[in-house]
Structures are given as C-alpha cells and as structure tokens.
Amino acid sequence: MLKLKAMRGRYRWRQLHSIKELRTNPNSYPSKKTLTQRRHNDKPRPVGDSDIKQWNMAISYYMRNSQLDSALHFFNLMPRRSSVSYNAMISGYLMNGRFDLARNLFDEMPERDLVSWNVMISGCVRNNNVAAARELFEEMPERDVVSWNAMLSGYAQNGCIDEARKIFDRMPCKNSISWNALLATYVQNGRMEEACRLFESKLDWDLVSWNCLMGGFVKKKMLVDARRVFDRIPFRDKISWNTIITGYAQNGEIEEARRLFNESPVRDVFTWTAMVSGFVQNGLVDEARETFEQMPQKNAVSWNAMIAGYVQCKRMDMARKLFDKMPFRDVTTWNTMITGYAQSGEIAHARDFFDRMPRHDPVSWAAMIAGYAQSGYSEEALRLFVDMKRDGERLNRSSFACALSTCAHIAALELGMQLHGRLVKAGYESGSFVGNALLLMYCKCGGIEEACSAFEEIMEKDIVSWNTMIAGYARHGFGKEALKIFESMKAAGVKPNDTTMVGVLSACSHAGLVDRGMEYFYSMNQDYGITANSRHYTCMVDLLGRAGRLDEAQKLIRNMPFEPDAATWGALLGASRIHGNTKLAEMAAELIFEMEPENAGMYVLLSNLYAASGRWADVSKMRLKMRDTGVKKVPGCSWLEVQNKIHTFSVGDSCHPDRDKIYAYLEELDLKMKREGYVSSIKLILHDVDEEEKEHMLKYHSEKLAVAYGILSIPAGRPIRVMKNLRVCEDCHNAIKYISKIVGRLIILRDSNRFHHFREGSCSCGDYW
C-alpha cells in the first residue's frame, strides 16, 4: 500500500510539476516528500535520476532566458545535484556574461567531469583570459579533443599564433576543427606563408578551408595566389565564386571580375552585389547601374552600394531618385545620403534627411557633425554634439573626433578640455584615432603642454601622432623641442614620411636653426628615401629668407627640379618684406599675381612694403589693381573663448556689449606702455595720413581689443589665448610684449602662421617671425 502511494506521488509530481509549469511559475517545485522529512525521525525519500533531469532542464531553461535568480533558486532547492546540474549553472553564468559566478561555482564543485573542465576553459577563452584557461588546462586530469581545441581557439583569438601552433603540435588527436582553427588563425593574422605550408601538409581539406585560404590572399591583395587556390578547388560553391570576383573587382581588375561573373554557374544576390560594388569602386557608376537593373533580386546592400556610387560621384540628384524608389531603407541608406549632401556642401538637405530618418545611430550623428564642421558652421556642429549626448546616444570615436576638430578650428579650448574629460570616461583617450584628434585640438588651441601630455597618453602612437606633435611644437616656435620629438620618433622605429620632414624643416625655420634645417633637407633622401616636394622647398626658402640669405633662397628656387608654385614665391615675398628688399618682393609678387590673381594676401604684403618705404603712389596703385581684378582684402578679426563662449572682435569694434570698458582699459594700458618705452609702428599704416591719426588707427586693432577683454574677463593666473585669422602685425606684436610685462600674464596669440607666447615682455618667437 505504501509502495502504491509512493508511485502515485511520483506520478502526481510529474503531472503537477512538468517543465511547462516550471517555466510559468518559478516558485513551483517538487512535492515536500522529496524536499523535507515527513517526520523528524523519517529519512528523506530517495530522488531518482529522472527527477534530477527535470530540475536540470528547468535550470537550463531559466539560464537561456537570462533568469539567473530563478535558476539559482532551483539549484539551491535541489535535494541532490549531479555534475550536470553544476555544468548547467556554470554554462548559464558564462552564457550571461557572469564569469565570476561561473568560476566560483566551478571551484566549489565537489566532483568535476570532463565537461565541467571544458565548459570552464571555453568560458575563460570567451572572457579573453587565456592565462586562466591555460592554468585550468594544465590541471585537467584528462583531456579530449574539445579541450585541446578550446585552448587552440583561445590562443588564436588573442593573437598568440605561435602558442596556438605549439598546442596544435602537442595534440594527440586532431579533428577537422583543429586543422581549420589553426589555418584560420594564420589567415586572419596575415601569415599566409605559414598558412600555405599548413595547407600543403594535409590533403583532405573541406571546402570551407579552401575558401578561407583564398579569402586570406584576397584580403592581402595577392590575387595571383588567390587565383591559384581558386583554380585548385575540387568543387566550388557560391562563396568561392563571390570571393574571387570581389577580389578582382575591389583591386581594380574589373574586366577579369566581369569575365568570372559571366562564367559563374551559380549567382546569388551577393554575386551581383559584388559586381555592382566593383563597378562603383572603379568609378564606373553607369556600368554599375546597368548591372543593378539586371539583378533578379536586390537586398539592402545592393541598393546601398548603388546609392553610394552616385554619392561618390557627387551625383546627388540620381542618388536621391534611387533613394525615393528604394522599397526598404536601413540606417546605412540614410547615413549615405546625409554624408553625400554634407560633403557636397548642401548642409540644409543633409539636415533635412537627418531630421526625417526614423532612427539615428552614432554614424548619423558623426556625419552630421562633420558636415557642419566642414561647412564652417562650427557652433552648430558643437550644438549637435551636445544634443547627441542629451539624446542618450553613445558617443563614438568619430563623434568625438569631429567635435574635437571643430574645437580646434575655432580654438574653443575650454570646451575641448570638457570633451577630453568625457573621452577619459568613455575609455577612448588611449587610441590613436581619437588621441590624434585630441592632440591636434590642444596644439591648435594653444595648449602645447596639454598636447604633450595627451601625446604621452596615446598607447600606440602612429605616424600621425608623431607628425602632429612635431608640427605643433614648430608652430609654437619651440623648434628644439620639435627636433627632440623627431629624434625620439626615429628611436622608436617609426620611419619619417614627407609630412614629417615638412614639420621638421618648419621647426628649423621658425626657430632660426638654418644649418640644422639645411642638413635635414639635403640628407632626407639618402637617410629616409624621401624626395623633396614643393612643400619642402617652400620651407627651405622660408628658412633662408627669414635668416636674410635671400640670394641663397633665390638660387634654391632656380635649382628646383620643378616649377615653383605660388607658396614658394610667397615665402620669398614675405622674407623680402622683412628685410626691406623691395625689388625682389616686386619680382616675386608679379609671378604670384600671374598664378593666383585673387590672392589678396600678396597684395597686402607688397602694399605694406611700399608703405614702409613711403611709396604712397605705389600703395594707391596696389589698391586700384585690387579693385580692377575684383580682389577684396579679408577683414582681420580676432577671437577668444570666455566661459565656453566665443567673443569676436574686428578693428575699431563698436558692437561688443563691453566696448566702453574695453576701450577705457586700452587707453589706460597705452599710457603705461609708453612709460615703459613703447613706440607705435606707424610706418605700417597703409594710408597717407598724419602720425597722430596713424597712431590712433593702430591702437584699436582686433588682437589688442581681444587681449584687453581677456585681461578683464579671465581670472588671474590663467593664460589668455587669442586667435587671429591673419598674421599679427608688427605693432601689435610689440605692444603685446609690453602688455604681458605690465599685467604679469601669459598671453598666447595664434595668427595664420604660428603661435606667439608672450611672457614678461618677451615672445617665444624671439622676434624671429
């Protein structure tokens, strides 16, 4: 009778506590007969294997649905657990990213089986903890092929290729997974010679392996080798054909890609799309459209490839028509259109698409921010960046880079420093992509010390990092520091390129290091394999010209292996103005006017030279020539950032709300400067008026107004950073030296050519500019 009741109890438990009920009611569990003693003196009823299986199935179900607490609830209530129970919990924790809980439970297991070890090793691998995986692997009492493959995959995924090979060689038994894993490791890391040796050591490779090897050659642009593999494949599938067709199409061999496409016995949407993309990448957009129209079926990738082709060719009207016809649009489609309009300067159309798209992703925001920045709408770009953060969108690298570039353009250092703080929180500051944008922002905003710190924080410096730092020091007038960075770059094993040498020669030019500059110029081909281009020659003309060696500068121009451009003659013209050589300046100016008749800066340089010599008739001729050719002088303006707001000034500015306070303070400064010995450089005025009027005209230049407002608005102890769109004039440069001494402030001025750091009455340029 008791036996019958027990049987009925088990049957009733199976009915009432099926998996279906367990799924819907996590508090449902087996009868109390299996969990508690019926009486204090009773023994618990034995639990059968089928009962444990039901418990384990429930645990697995909850783990698959990320209900970790419910799974643990059942696990804790189990009257008896098997290794399967522990394995289900450990696998579930690993599946849900809780490596710590999985490892704790594994360590608590009273008895582990082979599955337990394999599951835990695989979990370590997925958690990128290959050292822990290796430790467990060596502790295993026995191993099977799954154990060995797990370790092989772990080393492969973490780029430890040689270690992966050692594990492979130690394996007592290898299966196809082992061979394919090692082959894929070699291919993915570009070690194609080793991949080939491995491939030739075995005869019975499956099709996946053939395609893997061929794909590796395609990725490395080794099309001859890829084709050799393709021709040897015993049986080709769609992937084989698509891989080789894509390889030829993407590497400019579009005719061979077309021939293979026509030969292909099987074509799917990917084959057709590969051809469309190939035509697009080779600039054959009409052929791409013809192929696109012949496609039996199209997917989103096909449509996006065709739209991207029109965007690349700046045919936005055709891109728009195709966009309107597209039956299904994804976020990539919208982003392509936004980017196309932004790059074409049609920023209003780009914003219209941005506002209408159903969902934004980080690429959408970055494209729109970059569009505003490139179109000159810097404040709108930064406003959109703030909106992106407010909208809850995760800030990606591209967004940060665009925002930092915008800060660099308008010299918004305070905002740039706030972005730096967000970068650190996001964990992006150590990467070279965002790190280089941060570095450039500090360099262009006058924060050379902050730039140096940012440079040190970049974990893996690329050639752009080194070049940016060299050019930054050069523009700030710290030539010796720039050359130290150059030497460190070479010591780090980074090979200089032509941009590097432009920065190095520019540093020598700004610091007056003539001999060092000439040494670098004449040895860079032999030492680094760099052939001098027009930018290098322009730097050398500037270097020699600033030093007053105008004859040598002319000789260098005559011996150039190509025709000098306007920039080269402009360097000679600038040097001629500095040293008062009117004849040479006129010759250089005439050549520039032939090449660039609308270059207003050259007219102004020559006019300055005439004015300094008192040749007012020639100054008038320059004005008439500018009027006749339609050239307009760019109005000079200066700006500075105060509490995240940009304040802009022009000469004699009367629009600023604090103009009365600024002008009164300038008058006060003027009296103090004159007591210190300051004399106005009235020879710079391009008007034939009396000296008192000239002095009055010089007094209210835009950079002086900006400096005065900075002193009044920025707390003592902080640098005053002023930017100017043109070169600072000689009188303002002289005046700001006096001002820095009188007020005891560091004043950093960036003009169109370089930075000037004014401190205690002297400038970092040493008056060599």
ZALUMDO-905146 format. One record per residue (C-alpha): x, y, z. Coordinates in steps of 0.2 Angstrom, whole numbers, plus 5000, padded with zeros to 4 digits. Layout:
N
X,Y,Z $
...
END
This chain:
769
5000,5000,5000 $
5014,5012,5004 $
5023,5007,4988 $
5007,5011,4978 $
5006,5028,4987 $
5024,5032,4983 $
5021,5028,4965 $
5006,5039,4964 $
5015,5053,4972 $
5029,5052,4959 $
5016,5051,4945 $
5006,5066,4953 $
5023,5076,4954 $
5026,5073,4936 $
5009,5079,4931 $
5009,5094,4943 $
5027,5099,4941 $
5030,5097,4922 $
5043,5109,4913 $
5028,5119,4907 $
5023,5123,4924 $
5041,5126,4929 $
5043,5139,4915 $
5027,5149,4921 $
5029,5148,4939 $
5047,5149,4946 $
5041,5146,4964 $
5034,5129,4959 $
5045,5114,4965 $
5043,5095,4968 $
5032,5088,4982 $
5038,5091,5000 $
5041,5072,5001 $
5057,5075,4990 $
5062,5090,5000 $
5059,5088,5018 $
5057,5074,5031 $
5039,5069,5034 $
5043,5067,5052 $
5058,5072,5062 $
5063,5054,5063 $
5059,5050,5045 $
5073,5048,5031 $
5071,5059,5015 $
5064,5049,5001 $
5077,5045,4988 $
5077,5056,4972 $
5078,5047,4956 $
5088,5051,4940 $
5073,5057,4931 $
5069,5069,4944 $
5086,5077,4944 $
5084,5078,4925 $
5068,5088,4927 $
5077,5100,4939 $
5092,5102,4927 $
5080,5106,4912 $
5072,5119,4922 $
5089,5127,4927 $
5094,5127,4909 $
5078,5135,4903 $
5080,5149,4915 $
5098,5152,4911 $
5093,5153,4892 $
5081,5166,4896 $
5093,5176,4907 $
5083,5172,4923 $
5098,5169,4934 $
5090,5171,4951 $
5076,5159,4946 $
5089,5146,4940 $
5099,5148,4957 $
5083,5146,4967 $
5080,5129,4959 $
5098,5124,4961 $
5098,5128,4979 $
5082,5119,4982 $
5088,5103,4974 $
5089,5088,4986 $
5103,5080,4976 $
5114,5088,4962 $
5124,5079,4948 $
5138,5086,4939 $
5126,5090,4925 $
5117,5102,4937 $
5133,5111,4941 $
5138,5111,4922 $
5121,5119,4918 $
5123,5133,4931 $
5141,5136,4925 $
5136,5136,4907 $
5122,5148,4911 $
5133,5160,4920 $
5145,5160,4906 $
5131,5162,4893 $
5125,5178,4903 $
5142,5186,4905 $
5144,5181,4923 $
5162,5174,4923 $
5165,5177,4941 $
5150,5167,4947 $
5154,5153,4935 $
5172,5152,4941 $
5166,5152,4960 $
5154,5138,4957 $
5167,5128,4947 $
5179,5130,4962 $
5165,5124,4974 $
5161,5108,4964 $
5163,5093,4974 $
5167,5082,4959 $
5171,5088,4941 $
5169,5079,4925 $
5177,5082,4908 $
5163,5093,4903 $
5165,5104,4918 $
5183,5107,4913 $
5179,5110,4895 $
5165,5122,4899 $
5176,5132,4911 $
5191,5133,4899 $
5179,5139,4885 $
5172,5152,4897 $
5190,5159,4901 $
5193,5160,4882 $
5177,5169,4879 $
5182,5181,4893 $
5199,5184,4885 $
5208,5177,4900 $
5219,5164,4891 $
5231,5163,4905 $
5217,5156,4917 $
5212,5144,4903 $
5230,5138,4901 $
5231,5136,4920 $
5215,5125,4920 $
5220,5116,4905 $
5236,5110,4913 $
5227,5105,4929 $
5215,5094,4920 $
5216,5075,4925 $
5211,5070,4907 $
5208,5079,4890 $
5199,5076,4875 $
5199,5084,4858 $
5187,5098,4864 $
5199,5103,4877 $
5213,5105,4865 $
5203,5114,4853 $
5197,5126,4866 $
5215,5131,4870 $
5219,5132,4852 $
5205,5144,4849 $
5209,5154,4865 $
5227,5157,4859 $
5221,5161,4841 $
5208,5174,4847 $
5221,5183,4857 $
5233,5184,4843 $
5245,5171,4851 $
5249,5162,4835 $
5265,5154,4840 $
5257,5147,4856 $
5242,5141,4846 $
5254,5131,4835 $
5263,5123,4850 $
5246,5117,4856 $
5242,5111,4839 $
5258,5101,4838 $
5255,5094,4855 $
5238,5087,4851 $
5237,5068,4852 $
5222,5068,4841 $
5216,5081,4829 $
5200,5083,4820 $
5194,5095,4806 $
5190,5109,4819 $
5208,5108,4825 $
5215,5110,4807 $
5203,5123,4802 $
5206,5133,4818 $
5225,5134,4815 $
5223,5138,4797 $
5210,5152,4801 $
5222,5159,4814 $
5236,5161,4801 $
5225,5168,4788 $
5217,5181,4800 $
5234,5187,4805 $
5240,5189,4788 $
5253,5175,4790 $
5250,5167,4773 $
5266,5158,4770 $
5263,5148,4786 $
5245,5145,4781 $
5251,5138,4764 $
5263,5127,4772 $
5250,5120,4784 $
5238,5118,4770 $
5250,5108,4759 $
5254,5096,4774 $
5236,5089,4773 $
5226,5083,4758 $
5208,5081,4763 $
5203,5099,4767 $
5185,5103,4766 $
5178,5117,4755 $
5177,5130,4770 $
5196,5128,4772 $
5199,5131,4753 $
5188,5147,4754 $
5197,5153,4770 $
5214,5152,4762 $
5208,5160,4746 $
5200,5174,4756 $
5216,5177,4765 $
5225,5180,4749 $
5211,5192,4743 $
5212,5202,4759 $
5231,5204,4757 $
5228,5209,4738 $
5238,5194,4732 $
5227,5190,4718 $
5239,5178,4709 $
5240,5167,4724 $
5221,5168,4727 $
5218,5163,4709 $
5229,5149,4710 $
5219,5142,4725 $
5203,5146,4716 $
5208,5135,4701 $
5213,5121,4713 $
5197,5120,4722 $
5189,5102,4718 $
5172,5109,4720 $
5167,5127,4721 $
5152,5135,4729 $
5144,5152,4729 $
5157,5158,4742 $
5171,5153,4731 $
5165,5162,4716 $
5160,5178,4726 $
5176,5179,4735 $
5187,5178,4719 $
5175,5190,4710 $
5175,5203,4724 $
5194,5201,4725 $
5197,5206,4707 $
5183,5220,4707 $
5190,5228,4723 $
5208,5229,4717 $
5204,5237,4700 $
5204,5222,4689 $
5186,5224,4684 $
5187,5216,4667 $
5193,5199,4675 $
5179,5201,4688 $
5166,5203,4674 $
5173,5188,4665 $
5172,5177,4680 $
5155,5184,4684 $
5149,5178,4667 $
5157,5161,4669 $
5150,5158,4687 $
5137,5144,4686 $
5129,5150,4702 $
5124,5168,4706 $
5115,5174,4721 $
5112,5192,4727 $
5129,5193,4734 $
5137,5189,4717 $
5128,5203,4709 $
5131,5215,4723 $
5150,5211,4722 $
5149,5217,4703 $
5139,5232,4707 $
5151,5237,4721 $
5166,5233,4710 $
5160,5245,4696 $
5157,5258,4709 $
5174,5257,4717 $
5182,5258,4700 $
5172,5274,4696 $
5161,5265,4683 $
5144,5271,4690 $
5134,5269,4674 $
5140,5251,4672 $
5136,5248,4690 $
5118,5255,4687 $
5116,5244,4671 $
5121,5228,4682 $
5110,5234,4696 $
5095,5235,4684 $
5098,5217,4678 $
5098,5210,4696 $
5084,5196,4698 $
5083,5201,4716 $
5091,5215,4727 $
5094,5217,4745 $
5098,5232,4756 $
5117,5230,4752 $
5113,5231,4733 $
5103,5247,4735 $
5116,5255,4747 $
5130,5251,4735 $
5122,5259,4720 $
5117,5274,4730 $
5135,5276,4737 $
5141,5275,4719 $
5131,5291,4715 $
5136,5299,4731 $
5154,5296,4727 $
5152,5304,4710 $
5143,5319,4718 $
5128,5315,4708 $
5116,5318,4722 $
5101,5320,4710 $
5102,5302,4705 $
5106,5296,4722 $
5090,5305,4728 $
5079,5297,4714 $
5086,5280,4719 $
5083,5283,4737 $
5065,5288,4734 $
5062,5271,4724 $
5070,5260,4737 $
5057,5248,4744 $
5066,5246,4761 $
5079,5258,4769 $
5090,5255,4783 $
5101,5267,4794 $
5115,5265,4781 $
5105,5271,4767 $
5100,5287,4777 $
5118,5289,4783 $
5125,5288,4765 $
5113,5302,4759 $
5117,5313,4774 $
5136,5311,4771 $
5133,5314,4752 $
5124,5330,4755 $
5136,5336,4768 $
5151,5333,4758 $
5143,5342,4743 $
5140,5357,4754 $
5121,5355,4754 $
5120,5356,4773 $
5102,5360,4773 $
5097,5345,4763 $
5109,5334,4775 $
5100,5341,4790 $
5083,5338,4782 $
5087,5319,4780 $
5094,5319,4797 $
5078,5325,4805 $
5067,5314,4795 $
5076,5297,4797 $
5067,5285,4809 $
5082,5281,4820 $
5099,5289,4822 $
5115,5279,4826 $
5132,5286,4830 $
5137,5286,4812 $
5122,5298,4808 $
5127,5310,4822 $
5145,5309,4817 $
5141,5313,4798 $
5130,5327,4803 $
5143,5335,4815 $
5157,5333,4802 $
5146,5341,4789 $
5143,5356,4799 $
5161,5357,4804 $
5167,5356,4786 $
5154,5369,4780 $
5160,5382,4793 $
5146,5380,4805 $
5157,5376,4820 $
5145,5382,4833 $
5131,5372,4825 $
5142,5357,4825 $
5146,5358,4843 $
5127,5361,4847 $
5123,5345,4838 $
5136,5336,4848 $
5128,5342,4864 $
5111,5336,4858 $
5118,5319,4854 $
5124,5317,4872 $
5107,5324,4878 $
5098,5311,4867 $
5106,5297,4876 $
5116,5291,4861 $
5133,5283,4865 $
5147,5294,4859 $
5158,5285,4847 $
5176,5289,4841 $
5170,5298,4825 $
5159,5309,4835 $
5172,5314,4847 $
5185,5316,4833 $
5173,5328,4824 $
5169,5338,4839 $
5187,5340,4844 $
5192,5345,4826 $
5178,5359,4827 $
5185,5365,4844 $
5202,5365,4835 $
5196,5376,4821 $
5188,5389,4832 $
5201,5387,4846 $
5187,5383,4859 $
5200,5376,4872 $
5188,5375,4887 $
5175,5365,4878 $
5189,5354,4871 $
5195,5351,4888 $
5177,5346,4893 $
5177,5334,4879 $
5194,5327,4885 $
5185,5323,4901 $
5171,5313,4893 $
5184,5304,4882 $
5193,5298,4898 $
5176,5292,4905 $
5172,5283,4888 $
5189,5275,4888 $
5194,5282,4871 $
5209,5293,4875 $
5222,5280,4873 $
5218,5275,4855 $
5227,5284,4841 $
5212,5289,4831 $
5204,5299,4845 $
5220,5303,4853 $
5227,5311,4837 $
5211,5322,4836 $
5214,5327,4855 $
5232,5331,4851 $
5228,5342,4836 $
5215,5351,4846 $
5227,5356,4860 $
5240,5361,4848 $
5229,5372,4838 $
5221,5379,4854 $
5237,5385,4861 $
5239,5371,4874 $
5256,5364,4870 $
5259,5357,4887 $
5242,5349,4887 $
5246,5342,4869 $
5262,5335,4876 $
5253,5326,4890 $
5240,5319,4878 $
5254,5313,4866 $
5261,5303,4881 $
5244,5295,4885 $
5242,5288,4867 $
5247,5270,4869 $
5251,5265,4851 $
5257,5281,4843 $
5256,5281,4824 $
5265,5292,4811 $
5250,5305,4813 $
5253,5306,4831 $
5272,5310,4829 $
5269,5322,4815 $
5256,5331,4824 $
5267,5334,4839 $
5282,5339,4828 $
5271,5352,4819 $
5263,5358,4835 $
5280,5362,4843 $
5285,5370,4826 $
5270,5381,4825 $
5273,5386,4844 $
5291,5391,4840 $
5298,5378,4850 $
5310,5371,4837 $
5322,5362,4848 $
5308,5353,4856 $
5301,5348,4839 $
5318,5341,4834 $
5319,5331,4851 $
5302,5323,4846 $
5309,5319,4829 $
5324,5310,4836 $
5313,5300,4848 $
5302,5296,4834 $
5317,5288,4825 $
5322,5279,4841 $
5305,5271,4842 $
5307,5264,4825 $
5295,5274,4816 $
5300,5279,4798 $
5298,5298,4794 $
5287,5302,4779 $
5286,5318,4768 $
5274,5326,4781 $
5287,5323,4795 $
5300,5332,4786 $
5289,5347,4782 $
5286,5349,4801 $
5305,5347,4804 $
5310,5360,4792 $
5296,5372,4798 $
5303,5370,4815 $
5320,5374,4810 $
5313,5389,4800 $
5303,5396,4815 $
5317,5394,4827 $
5331,5401,4815 $
5340,5384,4815 $
5347,5387,4797 $
5362,5375,4797 $
5351,5361,4805 $
5337,5364,4793 $
5349,5363,4778 $
5357,5347,4785 $
5340,5338,4786 $
5335,5345,4769 $
5350,5338,4759 $
5350,5321,4768 $
5332,5316,4769 $
5333,5307,4753 $
5348,5297,4757 $
5343,5294,4776 $
5324,5291,4774 $
5321,5289,4755 $
5310,5305,4754 $
5311,5315,4738 $
5309,5334,4741 $
5292,5341,4735 $
5286,5359,4734 $
5282,5360,4752 $
5299,5355,4757 $
5307,5368,4745 $
5295,5382,4752 $
5301,5378,4770 $
5319,5380,4764 $
5315,5396,4755 $
5307,5402,4771 $
5321,5396,4782 $
5334,5405,4771 $
5324,5421,4768 $
5320,5424,4787 $
5339,5422,4790 $
5342,5436,4777 $
5350,5424,4765 $
5340,5430,4750 $
5352,5426,4737 $
5353,5408,4743 $
5334,5407,4743 $
5334,5413,4725 $
5347,5401,4720 $
5337,5387,4728 $
5322,5392,4718 $
5331,5392,4702 $
5338,5374,4705 $
5321,5367,4709 $
5318,5351,4699 $
5300,5358,4695 $
5292,5374,4693 $
5290,5384,4709 $
5272,5387,4715 $
5264,5402,4722 $
5268,5397,4740 $
5286,5396,4736 $
5286,5413,4729 $
5275,5419,4743 $
5289,5413,4756 $
5302,5424,4746 $
5290,5439,4746 $
5287,5438,4764 $
5306,5437,4768 $
5309,5452,4756 $
5296,5462,4766 $
5305,5458,4782 $
5322,5463,4775 $
5316,5478,4765 $
5321,5471,4748 $
5308,5480,4738 $
5315,5475,4721 $
5315,5456,4725 $
5297,5457,4733 $
5290,5465,4717 $
5298,5452,4706 $
5290,5438,4717 $
5273,5447,4718 $
5272,5448,4699 $
5274,5430,4697 $
5262,5426,4711 $
5249,5438,4703 $
5251,5428,4687 $
5247,5411,4696 $
5234,5417,4708 $
5227,5434,4703 $
5215,5434,4718 $
5227,5431,4731 $
5223,5446,4742 $
5237,5442,4755 $
5251,5445,4742 $
5244,5462,4738 $
5244,5467,4756 $
5261,5461,4759 $
5268,5471,4744 $
5257,5486,4750 $
5265,5485,4767 $
5282,5486,4759 $
5278,5501,4749 $
5270,5510,4764 $
5286,5506,4775 $
5296,5514,4761 $
5285,5529,4760 $
5280,5525,4742 $
5262,5530,4743 $
5259,5531,4725 $
5263,5513,4723 $
5251,5509,4738 $
5237,5518,4728 $
5242,5508,4713 $
5240,5492,4723 $
5223,5497,4728 $
5217,5501,4711 $
5224,5484,4705 $
5215,5475,4718 $
5199,5484,4714 $
5201,5481,4695 $
5204,5462,4697 $
5190,5461,4710 $
5201,5456,4724 $
5195,5460,4742 $
5206,5460,4757 $
5200,5448,4770 $
5195,5458,4785 $
5206,5455,4800 $
5197,5448,4816 $
5202,5440,4832 $
5193,5430,4845 $
5195,5422,4862 $
5184,5410,4872 $
5177,5415,4889 $
5167,5403,4899 $
5163,5392,4884 $
5158,5407,4873 $
5167,5414,4858 $
5170,5433,4858 $
5175,5440,4841 $
5182,5457,4838 $
5187,5467,4822 $
5197,5483,4821 $
5189,5498,4829 $
5175,5486,4835 $
5159,5495,4842 $
5147,5480,4843 $
5154,5471,4859 $
5142,5474,4874 $
5158,5479,4885 $
5166,5490,4872 $
5166,5505,4883 $
5175,5496,4897 $
5187,5488,4884 $
5192,5505,4876 $
5194,5513,4893 $
5206,5499,4898 $
5216,5501,4882 $
5218,5519,4885 $
5225,5515,4902 $
5237,5502,4895 $
5243,5514,4881 $
5249,5526,4894 $
5258,5513,4904 $
5266,5505,4889 $
5273,5522,4883 $
5280,5525,4901 $
5289,5508,4898 $
5296,5514,4881 $
5283,5508,4869 $
5283,5517,4852 $
5269,5514,4839 $
5275,5507,4822 $
5266,5520,4812 $
5275,5515,4796 $
5263,5500,4795 $
5248,5511,4791 $
5243,5510,4773 $
5236,5527,4772 $
5245,5544,4769 $
5238,5552,4785 $
5247,5562,4799 $
5256,5552,4813 $
5243,5555,4826 $
5229,5548,4815 $
5240,5533,4811 $
5244,5530,4830 $
5225,5531,4833 $
5222,5518,4819 $
5235,5506,4827 $
5228,5507,4844 $
5212,5498,4841 $
5217,5483,4831 $
5207,5467,4834 $
5220,5457,4843 $
5223,5472,4855 $
5204,5473,4859 $
5204,5454,4862 $
5219,5454,4873 $
5211,5468,4883 $
5195,5459,4885 $
5204,5443,4890 $
5213,5453,4904 $
5197,5460,4910 $
5187,5444,4909 $
5199,5429,4913 $
5204,5426,4931 $
5222,5430,4935 $
5234,5415,4934 $
5226,5408,4918 $
5233,5411,4901 $
5224,5422,4889 $
5223,5414,4872 $
5218,5424,4857 $
5217,5419,4839 $
5218,5429,4823 $
5213,5425,4805 $
5228,5435,4798 $
5246,5437,4803 $
5248,5448,4818 $
5255,5465,4813 $
5272,5471,4820 $
5265,5485,4831 $
5253,5473,4839 $
5267,5460,4842 $
5277,5474,4850 $
5263,5480,4860 $
5258,5463,4867 $
5275,5461,4873 $
5274,5476,4884 $
5256,5472,4890 $
5262,5454,4896 $
5275,5463,4907 $
5264,5476,4914 $
5249,5464,4919 $
5260,5449,4923 $
5250,5437,4912 $
5254,5424,4899 $
5246,5429,4883 $
5246,5416,4869 $
5242,5423,4851 $
5239,5411,4837 $
5239,5420,4820 $
5238,5412,4802 $
5256,5407,4803 $
5261,5402,4820 $
5259,5404,4839 $
5267,5418,4850 $
5269,5415,4868 $
5271,5432,4877 $
5278,5432,4894 $
5287,5445,4905 $
5289,5457,4890 $
5296,5444,4878 $
5289,5432,4865 $
5293,5414,4862 $
5297,5418,4843 $
5312,5429,4849 $
5306,5442,4837 $
5310,5430,4823 $
5294,5428,4813 $
END
